Amino acid sequence: MTRFSRTDIIGLAVLALMLPAIPAFGQGIDFTGQWVPVYHEDGPERIPGPELADYAGLPINDAARLRADSYDANRISAVMEYQCRPHAADYNLRGLANLRITSDIDPLTQRVTAIHTRINFHDAERTIYLDSRPHPPAEAPHSWGGFSTGVWNGNMLTITTTHLKPYYIRRNGVPASDKRTLTEHWVRHGDFLTIVSIIDDPAFLTERLVRSQSWALDPGQRMGTNWCEYAPELPLGEGVVPHWLPGANPYLEEFSEWYGLPFEASRGGAETMYPEYRQKLKQTFSTLDRCQRYCTCFNGTGGCNLR
């Protein structure tokens, strides 16, 4: 049996008192810095923008599909309230914008207490709290950035965001409700940051929507400002909101025709998320020849020319 001297016991007691001041293991990863997006994931959707009526791979329900079918892209130009609207936190991860991450550090414990992000699209800022504070009640005000809290899982930061304003899941009118929850997993590998985002939306999704996006560290980047001014770009009269009534949208089949897809495949639904769905498609190499858009040119860096 090991025997400890009085000096050993005192030393162990002092060490025990010092332990709370040692940072948690998971806080060793530093996400701060200037980051540029890498578009090798979903490039055509994120850079030129998705086609109208392209709902493939989205687990949407009938309510979401109906809302998306009524969408008219002229709404952004005609309705001034839409022109300078910032992206919501979940779509900010997908948009065309650079990213800056800073952090607050407790001077006593040296623990990170909050992380701040800034996206240069309309200067969107967001705070992620790491001090174990609770989320506000459901009836609390909602915002574009929502309310975010994070916890460390080893070297991965898991973030939960609630209280988001209604927005869209895809930039062609597929809606996102204010009831949704965004969960993110941040992982850094050297000079690359990967964020896996998960959206739960009981109003418009039948299953969780999981996507990922990556950034590369760019120490030389200097983020400026991105002011937006309202202007009557498409004056249609006060109170006019461009839209399509049910069954009246003439563009719903364009996407499937351009890409040589069966129309039902473009309508989305949870089934279209999974590889097994390809077995149900009657698409052949001959139909692939009909593809007229971003079929072969996009390699994650752009360079596409529309026919």
C-alpha positions in Angstrom: 0.0 0.0 0.0 1.4 3.4 -1.0 2.0 5.8 1.9 1.9 9.6 1.5 3.9 11.9 3.6 2.5 15.1 5.1 4.3 17.1 2.4 2.8 14.9 -0.3 -0.7 15.4 1.1 -0.3 19.2 1.3 1.0 19.2 -2.3 -2.0 17.3 -3.5 -4.3 19.6 -1.7 -2.7 22.7 -3.4 -2.9 21.0 -6.8 -6.6 20.3 -6.3 -7.2 23.9 -5.5 -5.4 24.9 -8.7 -7.3 22.6 -11.0 -10.4 24.8 -11.6 -8.1 27.5 -13.1 -6.9 25.1 -15.8 -8.8 25.5 -19.1 -11.1 22.7 -20.2 -9.5 20.4 -22.8 -12.1 21.3 -25.5 -11.2 24.9 -25.5 -7.8 24.4 -27.0 -9.2 24.9 -30.6 -9.0 28.5 -31.8 -11.6 29.5 -34.4 -10.7 33.2 -34.5 -9.4 34.7 -37.7 -10.4 35.8 -41.2 -12.0 33.1 -43.4 -13.0 32.9 -47.0 -15.7 30.4 -48.2 -14.8 27.4 -50.3 -17.5 26.6 -52.8 -16.8 22.9 -53.6 -20.1 22.0 -51.8 -23.3 22.9 -53.6 -21.5 25.5 -55.8 -24.2 26.3 -58.3 -26.8 26.7 -55.5 -24.5 29.1 -53.5 -22.9 31.2 -56.2 -25.2 31.8 -59.2 -28.1 30.7 -57.2 -30.6 27.8 -57.4 -33.1 27.4 -60.2 -36.7 28.2 -59.5 -38.7 25.2 -58.4 -35.5 23.2 -57.6 -36.5 21.5 -54.3 -34.5 18.3 -54.9 -32.7 17.0 -51.8 -34.9 19.0 -49.4 -37.2 17.2 -46.9 -40.0 19.7 -47.4 -43.7 19.1 -46.8 -46.7 20.2 -48.9 -47.0 23.6 -47.1 -43.4 24.4 -47.9 -43.8 23.3 -51.5 -46.9 25.5 -51.9 -45.1 28.5 -50.5 -42.1 27.9 -52.8 -44.4 27.5 -55.9 -45.8 31.0 -55.2 -42.4 32.7 -55.1 -41.6 35.4 -57.6 -38.0 36.6 -57.7 -39.2 40.1 -58.5 -40.2 40.3 -54.9 -36.7 41.3 -53.9 -36.7 44.3 -56.3 -40.3 45.4 -55.9 -40.7 45.1 -52.1 -38.3 47.5 -50.5 -38.4 45.7 -47.2 -36.7 42.7 -48.9 -33.9 44.6 -50.6 -31.6 45.2 -47.6 -32.8 42.3 -45.5 -29.8 40.4 -44.0 -29.5 36.7 -44.2 -30.6 34.7 -41.2 -27.9 32.9 -39.3 -28.6 29.5 -40.9 -28.5 30.9 -44.5 -25.5 33.1 -43.7 -23.5 29.9 -43.7 -24.5 29.2 -47.3 -24.2 32.7 -48.8 -21.7 34.6 -50.8 -19.7 36.3 -48.0 -16.5 36.2 -46.1 -16.4 35.5 -42.4 -14.5 37.0 -39.4 -14.5 35.2 -36.1 -13.4 36.9 -32.8 -13.8 35.8 -29.2 -14.2 37.1 -25.7 -11.8 35.6 -23.1 -12.3 35.8 -19.3 -9.2 37.6 -17.9 -9.2 35.4 -14.8 -9.8 31.9 -16.1 -8.7 32.5 -19.7 -11.7 30.6 -20.9 -13.6 31.6 -24.0 -16.9 33.0 -22.9 -18.4 34.1 -26.3 -17.6 33.9 -30.0 -18.6 36.6 -32.4 -19.0 36.2 -36.1 -19.3 38.9 -38.8 -20.5 38.1 -42.3 -19.8 40.9 -44.8 -23.2 40.5 -46.5 -25.1 43.5 -45.0 -22.6 43.4 -42.1 -24.5 40.6 -40.3 -23.1 40.0 -36.7 -23.9 37.2 -34.3 -22.9 36.2 -30.8 -22.5 32.6 -29.6 -22.5 32.4 -25.8 -20.3 29.8 -24.1 -21.1 30.6 -20.5 -23.9 28.1 -20.0 -26.7 30.7 -20.0 -30.2 29.4 -20.9 -32.1 30.2 -24.0 -34.9 32.7 -23.6 -38.6 31.7 -23.5 -40.3 30.9 -26.8 -42.2 34.2 -26.8 -39.0 36.2 -26.7 -38.2 38.4 -29.7 -36.7 36.8 -32.7 -33.9 38.2 -34.9 -31.9 37.4 -38.0 -29.0 36.1 -35.9 -31.2 34.3 -33.4 -30.0 33.3 -29.9 -26.9 31.0 -29.9 -25.2 29.0 -27.2 -22.3 26.6 -27.6 -20.7 23.7 -25.8 -17.4 21.9 -26.4 -17.3 18.2 -27.4 -13.5 17.6 -27.3 -12.2 19.8 -30.1 -15.6 20.2 -31.7 -17.9 23.2 -30.9 -21.6 22.4 -31.0 -23.9 25.4 -31.3 -27.6 25.6 -30.8 -29.6 28.5 -32.2 -33.2 29.4 -31.6 -35.4 32.5 -32.0 -34.7 33.0 -35.7 -36.9 35.1 -37.9 -38.7 33.4 -40.8 -36.5 33.2 -43.9 -35.8 30.7 -46.6 -33.9 27.4 -46.7 -33.0 27.8 -50.4 -32.7 31.0 -52.3 -35.6 30.2 -54.5 -38.4 30.7 -52.1 -38.3 27.4 -50.1 -39.4 28.8 -46.7 -38.0 28.4 -43.2 -40.3 29.2 -40.2 -39.6 31.0 -37.0 -40.1 27.6 -35.2 -36.9 26.1 -36.5 -33.8 25.2 -34.6 -30.3 25.4 -36.0 -27.6 23.0 -34.7 -24.0 23.5 -35.9 -20.8 21.4 -35.4 -17.6 23.4 -35.9 -14.4 21.5 -36.6 -11.0 23.0 -37.6 -8.4 21.1 -39.5 -5.3 23.3 -39.8 -6.3 26.2 -42.0 -9.7 24.8 -42.9 -12.9 25.3 -41.0 -15.9 23.0 -41.6 -19.3 23.6 -40.2 -22.0 20.9 -40.4 -25.4 22.6 -40.0 -28.6 20.8 -39.1 -32.1 22.5 -39.4 -35.1 21.1 -37.6 -38.3 22.9 -38.7 -41.6 21.4 -37.6 -43.6 23.8 -39.8 -41.9 23.0 -43.2 -39.6 20.0 -42.9 -40.5 16.3 -42.3 -36.9 15.3 -41.4 -33.8 17.1 -40.4 -31.9 18.9 -43.1 -28.1 18.3 -42.8 -25.7 20.3 -44.9 -22.0 21.3 -44.6 -19.8 24.2 -45.8 -16.1 25.0 -45.5 -13.9 28.0 -45.2 -10.1 28.6 -45.7 -8.0 30.8 -43.4 -7.0 34.0 -45.0 -4.8 36.1 -42.7 -4.5 38.9 -45.3 -8.2 39.5 -45.6 -9.5 42.8 -44.4 -13.2 42.9 -44.1 -14.9 46.1 -45.1 -18.5 47.2 -44.9 -21.5 46.3 -47.0 -24.0 49.1 -46.7 -27.3 48.7 -48.5 -29.7 51.5 -49.7 -33.3 51.0 -50.5 -34.5 52.0 -54.0 -37.6 51.5 -56.0 -36.0 49.1 -58.5 -39.2 47.7 -59.8 -42.0 50.2 -59.0 -45.3 48.2 -59.2 -47.3 50.4 -56.8 -47.6 50.5 -53.0 -48.5 47.2 -51.4 -47.9 45.1 -54.5 -46.0 41.8 -53.7 -45.0 39.8 -56.8 -46.2 36.2 -56.4 -47.9 33.3 -58.2 -51.3 32.0 -57.3 -51.6 28.2 -56.8 -51.3 26.4 -60.2 -50.4 29.6 -62.0 -46.6 29.5 -61.9 -45.4 28.8 -65.5 -41.8 28.1 -64.5 -42.2 25.1 -62.3 -40.9 22.6 -64.9 -38.0 24.6 -66.3 -35.5 23.1 -63.8 -36.4 19.5 -64.6 -36.3 20.1 -68.3 -32.9 21.9 -68.2 -31.3 19.0 -66.3 -33.2 16.1 -67.9 -34.8 15.1 -64.6 -38.3 13.7 -64.1 -40.5 16.5 -62.8 -41.4 14.6 -59.6 -37.7 14.5 -58.6 -37.6 18.3 -58.7 -40.4 18.5 -56.2 -38.3 17.5 -53.2 -39.4 15.6 -50.1 -37.3 13.5 -47.7 -37.0 10.6 -50.2 -35.0 12.8 -52.6 -32.2 13.2 -49.9 -31.0 9.6 -50.1 -28.9 7.8 -52.7 -31.5 5.1 -53.0 -33.8 7.5 -54.8 -31.6 7.4 -57.9 -32.9 3.9 -58.5 -36.4 5.3 -59.0 -35.3 7.9 -61.6 -35.7 7.0 -65.3 -32.9 9.3 -66.2 -30.5 7.9 -68.7 -27.3 9.1 -70.4 -29.5 10.2 -73.3 -31.5 12.4 -71.1 -28.4 13.8 -69.5 -27.5 15.2 -72.9 -30.4 17.6 -72.5 -28.7 19.3 -69.5 -28.3 23.0 -70.4 -27.0 24.7 -67.2 -24.2 23.9 -64.7 -23.8 20.3 -65.8 -20.1 19.9 -66.5 -18.4 23.3 -66.0 -18.7 23.9 -62.2 -15.7 22.6 -60.3 -16.2 24.6 -57.1 -14.5 27.7 -58.3 -17.0 29.0 -60.8 -16.3 29.6 -64.4 -19.8 28.6 -65.7 -21.4 30.2 -68.7 -25.1 29.7 -69.2 -26.2 28.5 -72.6 
